[in-house]
Amino acid sequence: MHPDQYSSWKGLQWNPPEFVRAPGGPPSNVAISHVRLGGRAAFMGKVGDDDFGNDLVYKMNTEKVQTRAIKIDPEVNTAASHMRICFRGDGDSRRMVVETAKACAEDSFLSSEINVDVLKEARILHFNSGVLLSPAMQSSLFRAIKLSKKFNSRVFFDLNLPLPLWKSRDETKELIRSAWNEADLIEVSREELEFLLDEEYYEKKRNYRPQYYAESFEQTRKIRDYYHYTPEEIAPIWHDGIKILLVTDGTLRIHYYTPKFNGAVIGTEDVLITPFTCDRTGSGDAVVAAVMRKLVIHPEMYEDQDFLERQLRFAVAAGIISQWTIGAVRGFPTESATQNLKEQVYVPSMW
């Protein structure tokens, strides 16, 4: 969210302020978005044999996501967030208490339950940091990564950092590093990158001045921070196996880093009229799905800077459609709609 244009909305104030953006939706959102963009996707995991689990599998089947790698376990429940709403004596105010998370089906997916045939067909294995929260899932994840590399698949780490679910920053960084070092393709938000780089980089960005400084720069700076980290600044988290690292700033900008070059693709992001005029929880998932869609078609697109930027503009258009069409599933873009919007946002020479 824009730090100035949303500052009057008390309900959108977060603490700490650097984590104002939601981490994104579940991987099933990415799978559905990828299929709508013309790709093929299979979902791997476990759900309970209850209304929530059956509905999730049904919705993914409806959206043509392959579900043969999903295990349905009647012994455990599908993960769900439970919230209790309490009204005070006057009846006007209310407070919400989120109950503690309980053991669920997702956390009990064992490495022995991995469908190897699905991994053989996959070009890209996509996962986010939520899978690292459970020790059982960690072993399953790293076995899936090992098998994917054996079958010459790419490993895509979509960080989606749910900071409140972790015990400490040190534990978070340690677990993320173990998965980070195995990934070929990585996507993080600007705030997540700064979390990984640590406090000294916050200060460097705050004190940054361009080479040709003007008094009007301070006014521009208050509108939005366009700072692009150099390869030297992100060197502490870089490893030789990374093919491309994407740093997203909503749909306003996508910064990219490869072993040969780096830069940024400029997009657009409008201010919300009210909190209910759009649903942005699926916007980042649509961007990631669009990137993977292009990587499957053009697996070496990170070798050519101009070609890479053209494909990232397609991802920006996918994110814009998702954030302005309300509803997590209904809002995901189609391939034709995304291409049409890309041609409206960018001039023909940038297609």
Solvent accessible surface area in square Angstrom, and as a share of the most:
residue,aa,sasa,rsa
1,M,55,0.24
2,H,13,0.06
3,P,91,0.57
4,D,73,0.38
5,Q,90,0.40
6,Y,8,0.03
7,S,67,0.43
8,S,92,0.59
9,W,61,0.21
10,K,180,0.76
11,G,76,0.74
12,L,46,0.23
13,Q,106,0.47
14,W,135,0.47
15,N,141,0.72
16,P,48,0.30
17,P,89,0.56
18,E,36,0.16
19,F,28,0.12
20,V,37,0.21
21,R,53,0.19
22,A,65,0.51
23,P,54,0.34
24,G,32,0.31
25,G,12,0.12
26,P,74,0.46
27,P,47,0.30
28,S,7,0.05
29,N,14,0.07
30,V,4,0.02
31,A,11,0.08
32,I,6,0.03
33,S,0,0.00
34,H,14,0.06
35,V,24,0.14
36,R,63,0.23
37,L,0,0.00
38,G,41,0.40
39,G,10,0.10
40,R,181,0.66
41,A,17,0.13
42,A,41,0.32
43,F,36,0.15
44,M,50,0.22
45,G,8,0.07
46,K,11,0.05
47,V,3,0.01
48,G,0,0.00
49,D,79,0.41
50,D,37,0.19
51,D,122,0.63
52,F,130,0.54
53,G,0,0.00
54,N,65,0.33
55,D,69,0.36
56,L,58,0.29
57,V,20,0.11
58,Y,139,0.53
59,K,89,0.38
60,M,0,0.00
61,N,77,0.40
62,T,77,0.45
63,E,30,0.14
64,K,161,0.68
65,V,3,0.02
66,Q,56,0.25
67,T,24,0.14
68,R,119,0.44
69,A,0,0.00
70,I,17,0.09
71,K,81,0.34
72,I,85,0.43
73,D,28,0.15
74,P,97,0.61
75,E,148,0.66
76,V,43,0.25
77,N,105,0.54
78,T,15,0.09
79,A,50,0.39
80,A,45,0.35
81,S,108,0.70
82,H,91,0.41
83,M,109,0.49
84,R,123,0.45
85,I,82,0.41
86,C,41,0.25
87,F,136,0.57
88,R,146,0.53
89,G,88,0.85
90,D,98,0.51
91,G,44,0.42
92,D,124,0.64
93,S,44,0.29
94,R,137,0.50
95,R,143,0.52
96,M,107,0.48
97,V,69,0.40
98,V,94,0.54
99,E,61,0.27
100,T,119,0.69
101,A,105,0.81
102,K,144,0.61
103,A,98,0.76
104,C,15,0.09
105,A,0,0.00
106,E,56,0.25
107,D,58,0.30
108,S,34,0.22
109,F,8,0.03
110,L,91,0.45
111,S,34,0.22
112,S,94,0.61
113,E,41,0.18
114,I,12,0.06
115,N,37,0.19
116,V,47,0.27
117,D,82,0.42
118,V,11,0.06
119,L,4,0.02
120,K,114,0.48
121,E,100,0.45
122,A,31,0.24
123,R,154,0.56
124,I,27,0.14
125,L,27,0.13
126,H,36,0.16
127,F,12,0.05
128,N,16,0.08
129,S,0,0.00
130,G,33,0.32
131,V,25,0.14
132,L,1,0.00
133,L,68,0.34
134,S,11,0.07
135,P,108,0.68
136,A,35,0.27
137,M,30,0.13
138,Q,39,0.17
139,S,64,0.41
140,S,3,0.02
141,L,10,0.05
142,F,66,0.28
143,R,93,0.34
144,A,7,0.06
145,I,3,0.01
146,K,152,0.65
147,L,25,0.12
148,S,1,0.00
149,K,83,0.35
150,K,149,0.63
151,F,51,0.21
152,N,141,0.72
153,S,8,0.05
154,R,72,0.26
155,V,0,0.00
156,F,1,0.01
157,F,0,0.00
158,D,2,0.01
159,L,0,0.00
160,N,22,0.11
161,L,8,0.04
162,P,20,0.12
163,L,33,0.16
164,P,126,0.79
165,L,116,0.58
166,W,23,0.08
167,K,181,0.77
168,S,56,0.36
169,R,93,0.34
170,D,114,0.59
171,E,58,0.26
172,T,0,0.00
173,K,38,0.16
174,E,112,0.50
175,L,38,0.19
176,I,2,0.01
177,R,131,0.48
178,S,48,0.31
179,A,0,0.00
180,W,10,0.04
181,N,80,0.41
182,E,62,0.28
183,A,1,0.01
184,D,20,0.10
185,L,1,0.01
186,I,1,0.00
187,E,17,0.07
188,V,0,0.00
189,S,20,0.13
190,R,29,0.11
191,E,15,0.07
192,E,13,0.06
193,L,1,0.00
194,E,5,0.02
195,F,1,0.01
196,L,26,0.13
197,L,9,0.04
198,D,67,0.35
199,E,93,0.41
200,E,117,0.52
201,Y,21,0.08
202,Y,12,0.04
203,E,88,0.40
204,K,93,0.39
205,K,20,0.08
206,R,123,0.45
207,N,110,0.56
208,Y,95,0.36
209,R,145,0.53
210,P,38,0.24
211,Q,160,0.71
212,Y,184,0.70
213,Y,84,0.32
214,A,52,0.41
215,E,157,0.70
216,S,74,0.47
217,F,41,0.17
218,E,62,0.28
219,Q,116,0.52
220,T,65,0.38
221,R,64,0.23
222,K,127,0.54
223,I,101,0.51
224,R,13,0.05
225,D,44,0.23
226,Y,93,0.35
227,Y,21,0.08
228,H,50,0.22
229,Y,5,0.02
230,T,56,0.32
231,P,60,0.38
232,E,131,0.59
233,E,19,0.09
234,I,3,0.01
235,A,56,0.43
236,P,94,0.59
237,I,30,0.15
238,W,68,0.24
239,H,36,0.16
240,D,143,0.74
241,G,33,0.31
242,I,1,0.00
243,K,65,0.27
244,I,2,0.01
245,L,0,0.00
246,L,2,0.01
247,V,4,0.02
248,T,14,0.08
249,D,3,0.02
250,G,23,0.22
251,T,3,0.02
252,L,28,0.14
253,R,46,0.17
254,I,0,0.00
255,H,7,0.03
256,Y,0,0.00
257,Y,4,0.02
258,T,12,0.07
259,P,89,0.56
260,K,147,0.62
261,F,32,0.14
262,N,49,0.25
263,G,16,0.15
264,A,30,0.23
265,V,2,0.01
266,I,105,0.53
267,G,14,0.14
268,T,49,0.29
269,E,36,0.16
270,D,85,0.44
271,V,63,0.36
272,L,13,0.06
273,I,138,0.70
274,T,54,0.31
275,P,71,0.45
276,F,168,0.70
277,T,39,0.22
278,C,12,0.07
279,D,35,0.18
280,R,46,0.17
281,T,68,0.39
282,G,2,0.02
283,S,11,0.07
284,G,43,0.41
285,D,2,0.01
286,A,0,0.00
287,V,4,0.03
288,V,3,0.02
289,A,0,0.00
290,A,1,0.00
291,V,2,0.01
292,M,12,0.05
293,R,39,0.14
294,K,26,0.11
295,L,6,0.03
296,V,40,0.23
297,I,76,0.39
298,H,66,0.29
299,P,68,0.43
300,E,92,0.41
301,M,3,0.01
302,Y,10,0.04
303,E,80,0.36
304,D,73,0.38
305,Q,69,0.31
306,D,81,0.42
307,F,65,0.27
308,L,0,0.00
309,E,34,0.15
310,R,68,0.25
311,Q,18,0.08
312,L,0,0.00
313,R,25,0.09
314,F,1,0.01
315,A,0,0.00
316,V,0,0.00
317,A,1,0.01
318,A,0,0.00
319,G,0,0.00
320,I,20,0.10
321,I,30,0.15
322,S,4,0.03
323,Q,3,0.01
324,W,83,0.29
325,T,61,0.35
326,I,89,0.45
327,G,19,0.18
328,A,44,0.34
329,V,49,0.28
330,R,177,0.64
331,G,1,0.01
332,F,6,0.03
333,P,3,0.02
334,T,64,0.37
335,E,62,0.28
336,S,74,0.48
337,A,41,0.32
338,T,0,0.00
339,Q,58,0.26
340,N,81,0.42
341,L,37,0.19
342,K,8,0.03
343,E,62,0.28
344,Q,142,0.63
345,V,59,0.34
346,Y,16,0.06
347,V,86,0.50
348,P,93,0.59
349,S,84,0.54
350,M,65,0.29
351,W,95,0.33
